[in-house]
Amino acid sequence: MSEILVITCPSGKQCSRLIPLLYNKGRFRLRLAAHSSASAKNLQISYPDADIVQANLQLLSDCRDLLRGATAINAVLPSLHSHEKEIGFNLVDAALAESRREGNVFKHFVLSSVLGTQHRSLLQHDLKSYVEERLFLSPMDCWTILKPGNFLDAYPVAALASQDHPVLEKWWKPEHANSVLALDDLAAASAKVLNEREPHYLAEYPLVSTLPISETDIIGLIEKRIGKSIELKTPSFDTGVNKLINSLYGGSDKGEGEIGLGRSSLGDLRGDFVRDTVEHLILFYNRRGLKGNPNVLRWLLEREPTTVEAWVDGVATKAGY
């Protein structure tokens, strides 16, 4: 009988790459947590053999029901949400309760956190650090924490290639260097950890595909591949804040990922906290980048992580450019 693996934020950027590596592969039966009925319907269409459970992760009772009978959870938290910490606490506490239930089969809590939770000025990093601590202090010794960096897939290569005069708007100054991560690399590492399980207990893995590289250098590589000059625009601080919030919360049908959660589907009533978080994020990236080393990812994947050049070429080729 297949083990039950719970996955939160299944429609998001991370899990939309992870699920195909685990779905109907024999090891796990997937239980996907949908926040809205619309999302549940879409997930059932995409993954008809998965169990789709509509749950409000802000309620401990719903998290308890979600984890009941599960062997493992891949917990992705809704970043830039005012109740992210509470959601994380609920999932940890629900897993702990499940691990203590008579006849339990719970064996693994995988938390997708973020690179550099020590950066307290990044409020979404700070919130995740408390969830990490909740795991550290729990009686469970069956956890793994993945700490991904900024996603390389945020660069719209295909859209830029399709424009006669491509324009890219960044909400912060692009000259600072960041270590970036290809989502396919993250999915492969996550699947490996979930499948292998015990060797990864009590481990924290910082995950990036590259050493630090500036956004202007990444844009230069995209320009070289598509054969077009890209006009880079950086709006004023207030305009950037408003545009980023709108891109994250502009509608209720954007899915349930770590990016792109509609405000109405989230039920997030504290837009002031969200604005605080976005403002701190832009201020941080206006002055510095998020830096890491790809050695851990290289070890996990047992291959070289994806380079920026290879990723750009792959996306452009897939799009027909």
N, C-alpha and C positions, 0 to 999 in steps of 0.2 A: 504494500500500500504506500502511495506517495506521501511524503511529508508535506505539511502545510507551511508555505512560506508567505508571510504577510508582507505586502509592499505598500507603502504610503506614497502619496503624490505620484500615482502611476501614470498620469498623463503629462508629467513634466519632462524637462529636457534630460535629466539623468535617467529616469526609469523607462522612458520611451526607447532608450538604447539598451538598457539592461534586460527588460522583459523578454525580447526575442531570443536572448541567449539562454533563458531558463524555461520559457513557455513550451510545454509538451515535450520536454527533453527526458522525462522519466524520473528524475530525482525528486522534483517538487510539484505539488499542486499549488497553483498561485491563488492567493486571496488578496484581491485588490481593493483598497480603501477609496471609495468615491465619496466626495462631500455632498454632491447634488444629484438629483434624479437624472438630470441631463447628462452629467458625466458618467453616471452608472450605465445609462443606455448606450453611450458611445463606447465605453469600455467593453460592454457585453458583445457589441458588434465586432470590435477589434479582436477580442480574446474570448470566443464563445465557450471554451473549455475551462476558463478560469472562474473562480467564485468571486462575484462582485458584491461587496458589502458597503451599503451607504452608511457612513458614520460621521459624527461630529467629533473630531479629535479634541475639541475643547472640553469634552465631557469624559470623565474617567470611566463612567459606566459603559459608554460606547467603546472606549479603548479596551476595556475588559472583555466585552463581547467580541471585538475584533480579534483579539489574541487567543481566545478560547480554543484549545486543542491544537494550537500552532506549535511548530518545532522551531521556527526562526522568524525574524523580522528584519527587513531592510528598511530602516526608518529614515526617510528624507523629510526634513521639516520645511514648512512654508516660510522661507526667508523673507525678510521685510514685512513681517506680519507682527502686529503688536502683542499677540499671544503665543509667539513661537516658543518661548520658554515653558509656558504652561502645557502646551501640546507635547513638548519633549518630555516633561516630567510625567505627564499622564501615560505616555507610551512606556517609559521605563517602569513606572509603578505597576502598570498592567502586566508587563512581562514578568516582573518580580512575583506578583500574585499568581500568575499562571505557573511559574516555576515551582511554587509551593503547593499548588493544588494536587490533591491525591490523584495518582495516575497520570501526572503531567508528563509531557514529552518535550517541553521547551528546552532548547539547547544552544541558541545563538542569537544575540542581539547585535546587529550591525548598524551603526549610526553613521550616516553621512553628515559630517560636520563641515568644517571649513578650514583652510590653511590659515594659520596664524590667529588662533583664538586669543592670543595674548594682546592683540591690537584692540584695546578697550575703546579706543575712539571710534572704531567701526562697531556700531551698536549691535548689528546683527551677529557679529563675531562674539561680542560680549555675551549675548543671550545664549548662543550655542555653548559657550564655555561652562555655563551653569548646568546645561543638560549633560555635558561630558562629566562634570563633577558628580551629578546624580548617579551616573553609571559607576564612577570610581568608588563611591561610597556605598553602593548597593552590595548586598551579599552575593550577587551574581558575579562569577568569574568567567562568564562565557560571552564577553563582549569584545567587539572590534570597532575601532573608530577610524573611519576614512576621512581624510582632510584634503578635499580637492581645492585646487587653486582656481583662478579665473578661467572661464571656458573659451577656448579658441573658436568654438562654433558660433560665438556671438557675432563674428564678422560676416556680413552678408555678401559673400563672394559672388554667388550667382546673380543676385539682384544688381550688384555693381557692374558685372560683366554685361548685363542686358541693357544698360543705359548708354546712350550716345555720349553724354557728358556726366559721368558718375559723380555723385555727391554723397559724402558720408558725414553724418553729424555725430560727434562724440560729446557727451555731457560733461566731460572734464578734460583737462589739458593732456594731450596724448604723448608728451615727450618722455614721461617717466617709464622706467622699465618694470615689467611684470613677468612672472613665470606663468605660462599658459598651459592649459590642459585640453587635449582632444577628448571629446565625450566618448568616442569609441574606446579609447584607452581606459577611461574611468569605468566603463561598462565591463570591459574584459577583466579588469582588476577586481571589481565588485563580484562578478560571477565566480572568479577563482576563489575568493575569500569565502563566499557562501557555500561553494561546493566542497572545499577542503576543510572548512570549519575549525576543528580543534587546534591545528598548528597556528591559528591566528587569534586565539584567545588572548585577551589582555594586551593586545597590540594597538598602537596608534600609527597610522601610515600617512605621512604627508605626501600628496600626490600631485605632481606637475609633470608635464611632458617635456618642458624646456627649461633651460637656465633663463635668467631675466632678459627680456627683449622689449624694446620700446614699441608702443603702438604705432609710431611713425615708421619704424622699421618693418613692422608687419604689413602696414599699408603699402609700403614700397615693394614688398614681395608680391602683394596682390596686384599692384600696378604692372609689375614686370610680367606676371603670368597672363593677365587679361589684355595687355598691350594698350592700356588706356591710363591717362592721368586722372587721379581721383582728387576732387576738390574736398578738402577737409574743413568742416565748420565746427566751431565751439561756441555755443550760445552763452549768454550771461548766466550767472549763478542761479538766479531765481527762475529764469526760463528753463535751464537745464533740470532743476529740481521738479518743476511742473511737468516737463515732458517725460522724465523718467517715471514719475508717479503715474502719469497717464498710460505709459506703456505697460506698467505692471498691473494697474487696477482699472484700466479704462473701460472694461466691460465684464459681463458675467459669464461669457462663453469662451474665455481664453484658456480653459483647461485648469489643471490643478497642480502645476509644477512648482518648483522652487522659484521660477519666474513665470509671470503670466497668470496670476490668480485674480479672477474677477472679484471686485469688492462685494457684490451681493452674494456670490457663492461662498465667499469666505466668512461672511458675517462679521467682518472686522469693523467695529464701530469707532475705533480710536485712530482716526486719520491723522490726528496731531502727532501721535507716536510714530506713525509711518513716515510723516514728513520729517520729523527729527532724524530718523534713521537714514533717509535718503540724503538729507542735507549733510550729515556727518560723512556719508559715503563719498559724495562729490568733493567735499573739502579734503578728505584724505587723499583721493586720487589726483587732486590738483597739486599736491605737494610731494607725493611719494607713491611707490608701487608696492605690490604684494609679491614678494620674492621667495623662491624655493629652489630645491635641487631635485632633478629627476632620478637620482640613484635608486630610491625606494621603489618607484614605479618600474624602473628597468628590472629590478630584482623580482618583483611580483610577476611581471609579464613574461620574463625570461626571453626578452627581445628588446630591441631599441624602441623607446617611446616615439610617437609620431612627431616628426619635425614640422615646423611651420610651413616650410616649402612643400613637403609631401602632402600636408593637409590641404593647402591651397590648391595644389595641382589636382588632388583627388576630388575636391568639391567642384572645381571648374570643369573637370572632365566629365563628371557625373551629370552636370547641368548642360553638357554639350558645347562647352567653350574650350 
